[in-house]
Amino acid sequence: MKDKELITEIQNMRMCLGVLRDNIRSHDEIAGEYAGDVMSFMTNILSRISKERVDK
């Protein structure tokens, strides 16, 4: 998988998780927080991939 495809896939998953997080949070606050943490991990991954592409 190329970097661009990987970035697009992670961005799409992060966007879907954002919608799910809001729905989850309305039922269970702690589970919603965990979903937010996963979104943060995805953001960090995207940042690292972008940084590596710039450094090359």
trRosetta pair geometry for C-beta under 8 A, 3 or more apart (Angstrom, degrees):
i j d omega theta_ij theta_ji phi_ij phi_ji
1 5 5.0 -122 -173 88 90 124
1 6 5.2 110 128 -61 118 91
1 9 7.6 -26 -175 -1 144 144
2 5 4.7 91 58 9 80 104
2 6 6.9 -146 95 -7 40 89
3 6 5.6 -59 -148 38 30 113
3 7 6.2 31 156 -20 67 106
3 49 6.4 164 -157 -177 100 112
3 53 6.1 135 165 -85 156 121
4 7 5.8 -51 -147 35 30 112
4 8 6.4 31 154 -18 63 106
5 8 5.7 -55 -148 37 31 111
5 9 6.2 32 153 -20 65 107
6 9 5.7 -55 -147 36 30 111
6 10 6.4 25 157 -15 65 107
6 49 6.9 -153 105 -137 119 155
7 10 6.0 -57 -147 39 29 107
7 11 6.2 29 155 -19 65 109
7 46 6.3 93 -139 -132 83 88
7 49 5.9 -169 -84 113 96 145
7 50 7.5 89 -116 -66 131 82
8 11 5.7 -56 -147 37 29 112
8 12 6.3 30 155 -19 65 106
9 12 5.8 -56 -150 36 29 111
9 13 6.4 27 154 -17 64 106
10 13 5.7 -54 -146 38 33 111
10 14 6.1 35 154 -22 66 107
10 42 5.6 174 -179 -162 99 99
10 45 6.1 -129 -153 99 153 123
10 46 5.7 -175 112 -73 135 96
10 49 7.9 146 29 8 155 152
11 14 5.7 -54 -146 36 30 113
11 15 6.4 32 154 -21 64 105
11 46 6.8 85 -71 -104 80 139
12 15 5.7 -54 -148 34 31 111
12 16 6.5 29 154 -15 65 105
13 16 5.8 -56 -149 39 32 110
13 17 6.2 32 153 -20 66 109
13 42 6.7 -150 94 -127 104 145
14 17 5.6 -55 -146 38 30 113
14 18 6.5 41 151 -29 62 100
14 39 5.8 103 -151 -138 88 78
14 42 4.3 -179 -88 123 110 148
14 43 7.0 111 -135 -60 146 69
14 46 7.6 -41 -31 -33 154 136
15 18 5.6 -47 -155 23 32 117
15 19 7.2 28 151 -13 61 99
16 19 6.0 -55 -159 35 37 108
16 20 6.3 32 148 -14 68 109
17 20 5.3 -56 -143 44 37 112
17 21 5.9 50 153 -33 69 101
17 35 6.1 -172 179 -173 96 97
17 38 6.2 -115 -171 100 151 115
17 39 5.5 -174 109 -79 126 92
17 42 7.2 144 40 -4 150 155
18 21 5.6 -44 -145 25 28 117
18 22 7.1 28 155 -17 58 99
18 39 6.3 87 -77 -112 76 140
19 22 6.1 -55 -161 31 33 109
19 23 6.8 25 148 -10 65 107
20 23 5.6 -61 -152 42 38 109
20 24 5.8 37 153 -22 73 108
20 35 6.3 -141 105 -152 95 145
21 24 5.7 -54 -141 38 29 110
21 25 6.0 32 158 -24 64 108
21 32 5.6 97 -174 -152 72 75
21 35 3.9 -177 -106 118 88 130
21 36 5.8 104 -152 -62 140 68
21 39 6.6 -32 -54 -34 150 133
22 25 5.8 -51 -143 33 27 113
22 26 6.9 31 155 -24 59 102
22 32 7.6 65 -101 -137 17 117
23 26 6.0 -53 -157 26 32 112
23 27 7.3 12 152 -3 62 106
24 27 6.1 -74 -163 44 36 100
24 28 6.2 -48 171 53 76 89
24 31 5.0 -113 169 116 115 107
24 32 4.7 167 102 -83 93 72
24 35 5.3 120 57 -19 149 150
25 28 7.3 -92 -124 72 24 47
25 29 6.1 44 -156 -116 72 45
25 31 7.5 -155 -82 82 45 76
25 32 2.7 79 -87 -115 79 155
25 33 7.7 101 -106 -36 98 53
25 35 7.4 -114 -49 47 89 128
26 32 7.7 109 -7 -74 41 138
27 31 7.4 -22 85 57 91 132
28 31 3.9 44 99 20 120 115
28 32 6.4 167 90 -17 63 85
29 32 5.6 -59 -153 35 29 116
29 33 6.6 33 151 -22 64 102
30 33 5.5 -49 -154 30 36 114
30 34 6.7 37 148 -19 65 100
31 34 5.6 -49 -152 33 37 114
31 35 6.6 40 149 -20 65 102
32 35 5.5 -50 -150 34 35 114
32 36 6.5 39 149 -20 64 103
33 36 5.4 -52 -153 34 35 116
33 37 6.6 40 148 -22 65 100
34 37 5.4 -49 -152 31 36 115
34 38 6.7 37 150 -19 65 100
35 38 5.7 -49 -152 33 35 112
35 39 6.6 40 147 -21 63 102
36 39 5.5 -50 -152 33 36 115
36 40 6.6 40 148 -22 64 100
37 40 5.5 -50 -154 31 36 115
37 41 6.7 39 148 -20 65 99
38 41 5.5 -47 -152 32 37 114
38 42 6.6 39 149 -19 65 102
39 42 5.6 -52 -151 35 34 113
39 43 6.4 38 150 -21 65 103
40 43 5.5 -51 -149 34 33 114
40 44 6.5 35 151 -19 65 103
41 44 5.7 -55 -152 36 33 112
41 45 6.4 35 150 -21 65 103
42 45 5.6 -50 -148 34 34 113
42 46 6.4 34 153 -18 65 104
43 46 5.7 -53 -150 37 32 111
43 47 6.4 34 151 -21 64 106
44 47 5.5 -53 -148 35 33 114
44 48 6.4 31 155 -18 66 104
45 48 5.9 -56 -149 36 31 109
45 49 6.4 30 154 -18 65 106
46 49 5.8 -54 -146 37 31 110
46 50 6.2 30 156 -18 65 108
47 50 5.8 -58 -148 39 28 110
47 51 6.2 30 154 -20 65 108
48 51 5.6 -53 -144 36 31 112
48 52 6.3 31 156 -19 65 105
49 52 5.9 -55 -149 36 29 110
49 53 6.5 30 153 -20 63 106
50 53 5.7 -55 -151 34 31 111
50 54 6.5 29 153 -17 65 105
51 54 5.8 -57 -151 36 32 109
51 55 6.2 31 153 -20 67 109
52 55 5.6 -55 -143 38 32 113
52 56 6.7 43 156 -34 63 98
53 56 6.0 -45 -155 16 32 115
